[in-house]
Amino acid sequence: MVLLMGLYYFYKNSPKQRSNLCLSFDALAQKKVVPTRVGGTRWVGHVVLAIETFFKAYQAIVSHLGDVVQQMNSPKEAQNKARGYLRLLKRADVIAFIHLLLDVLRPVRNLSLTLQNRKTTLADVHNKADVATAVLQQYQTSDGPLLSKFLEDKSCYKGESLTGNLNVESFRKTRTSLVSSLVEAIAKRYGDLKNNKTVASTHIANLENWPLYPDQQDDIEGNCCMFF
């Protein structure tokens, strides 16, 4: 989070650095994107967007920060910040953790978006909470798709050699601990969906939750008989 926030302010507070970053995008023939803010009222959504933008801009940011460090006419403060950010950007454990964050926050983001929708019903919340929990529970014991792909070659990312000896076994313990905390937090926050009988009964208000006959999947009358 510190890295993402630091990069956001590094470019937000300096039109010159922002302009030079755009030149790096042009040199790489990539679409221009600027680091976005991590915090905000929709915290989860902002973090997901910031990480997705970070990955899109990774090569251009690394290239630009390298230029800042090497340029003799760059202000000392900018050089020191660029050097520090560059060191983090080339650490295998940092890149692995950011992949992990994106894997686990995407299902939480989907749940958050459902809750923000004024047309959402309690039945919808049931579904999204169950889906988010099910996905996260899978990540307790196995890597998510982004992290799994990164770990196939953790010594390099988008053409940049990474430093540090990433202990995969230890990192996966961190993954399990983080995901378990999220699962517990969701269970605690939305406990009434299961524990309160009145609230729990709203589960049937969503037709996707209704059992279906194998040969009569569109038979609504038959479904109604199952509940009444």
N, C-alpha and C positions, 0 to 999 in steps of 0.2 A: 504494500500500500504506500509506503514511504517513497519507493522508487516511482510509482505511477503518479503520485501527487507532485513529486519533485520535478518530473519531466513536464507535467502540465504547466506548472508555474514558470519553469525555465523558458518555455516558449511563449506563454501568455504574456509575461512581463517584458519581453524583448522582441519588438518588431524585427530587429536585425536578425536574431537567431531564427525567428519564424520564416523570414524571407530566405535565409540560407538553407533552411531545412527543405523548403520548396525546390531549391536548386538541386539538392540531393535527390529528390524524387524525380526531377527532370532527367538527371544523369542516369538514373536507374530505369527510366521509362515506366515509372509506376504512378498510379493515381495518388494525388496529394490528399493526405489526411493529417490532421493535427491532433496531438494528445488531448484527450478530453478530461473533464473533471471527475474525480472519483466519488466525492461526497455529494450530498444533496438530499432533497426531501424523498425522492425515490431511490434510496441508497443502493439497493441490490441492482436495479436497472442501470444506474450510473456506473457501478463497478464493472458489470458485464460489458457495457459499451466501451468503457475505458480500456479493458483488457483486449477486446476485439480490435479496437483501434491501435493499441500498442503492437499487436502481432502484425497488423497490416503495415505499420510504419517502421517495424523493427530494423530492416536493412537501411532505410534512409536515415533513421536516428543514429544508428551506429556509425554510419559513414560521416554524418555531419558532426557528431561529437568528436570523432577522430580528427576531423579537420580543425575543430576549435582548439583541441589540445596541441596540435602541431603548429598552428599559426602564431608566430611571434608577436603579432600586433593585437592578439586577443587580450581583453582585460584579464588580469590575474584571477579575479573572482570567477569569471565565466570559465576559465581554464580549469580551475580547481573543481568546480561543480561538474564540468564535462568529464573530467578524469574519474571522478567518483562514480558518476552514473555509468560511464563506459565499463568500469570495473564490475559493476553489478550486472550490467547487460550481458557480460560474457561469462557469468558464473552459471554452471550447469544446474546447481541446486535452486537458484533464483528462477531460472526459466522453467524448470520442472514444477516449482511451486505455483507459478502463474498459470501453467497449463492445468494443474490440479484445481485451482480456484475456478477457472472457467468451466471445467467439467461439473463441479458440484454446485455452482451458482446458477447455471442455466435452468435447471428444474425449479430452483427456488424463485428465480426471476419469473418463470411462467406462472407459478402460484401467486406471486405478488401482482402480476398484471391482471389476473383473474379477480383478485380482491379489489383492485382499483376500478374495475368496470362496474358502472352503476346498474347495468342490466344483469349482473351476476346474482344467482340464487344460491341458497344454502346447498342445494343439490350439486351445483357446479363446484362449490368449495370442497364438498366431500370428494368429488372426483379428482380435482387438482391436488388436493392434499395427499390423497392416496397414491397418485401417480408420482408426485415429488418424493414421497417417502419410499416407495418401491424402488425408484431409480437410485436414490441415495443409499439404500440398503445394499444394492448391488455393488456400489462403490466402496462399501466397507471392506469387502473381501477381494475386489478386483479393480484394476485401473480403469478409469474412464477412457473414452475413445481418443481424446486429445493427448492425455498423459501417456497412454499406451503407445501411441505413435511416436511421441517424442523419445521415450525410453528405448526405442529400437536402435537409435544412434544418438546417445546423450552427449557425445563428444563434439557435436556440431549442430548448429541450428541456422537454417537459411544461409548456408555458406560461411558462417562465422564459427571459428573454432572456439569451443567453450573451455573454461578452466575449472579446476577443482575436481576432486574425486568424489563423485556422487555415490553415496552408499545407498543402493536401491532398497535393500532390506530395511534399513533404518528409515528411509523416506516413506516407505509403505506403512510403517507403523505410525508415522505422522499423518498420513492419509486416513488411516483407519480412525485415529483419534479425532481428527477434524470432522470427518463425516459422521461419526457417532454423536458428536456434540450437536451437529445440525439436526440429526434425526430426533434426538432427545428434545431439542428446542421446539421442533415442529409438533411433536407429540404433546408437549406441555402446553404450547400456545393454542392448539386446536383440540385439546382433550375433550371439550364438550361435544364435539362432533360424534364421539363414540360413547361418552359416559352419561350425557344427558339424554334420557329416552325421548323427550319431546324433540330435541334438536336432531337426534339420530334418526328419527322417523322421516325427516325430510329427505333422506337418502333416496327414497323411491320416487321423488318428484322429477327426477331426471330419467327419461326413458332409456338412456344408455345403461342404467343400472338394473333394468328389468330383465328377468330370465326369459329366454326365448325357446320356443319349440324348435327342434331341428328342422322340421319340414313346414313350419308355419311361422317364419321369423317376422312376418308383417301382420300377424294376427293380433291386433291390439285387444280385441275382445277376449281372446284367450289369456293374454297377459293380465288383464284386469281381474279375471277370475282367480288368479294366483294370489292377489292381495285383498280381495273383498269377498 
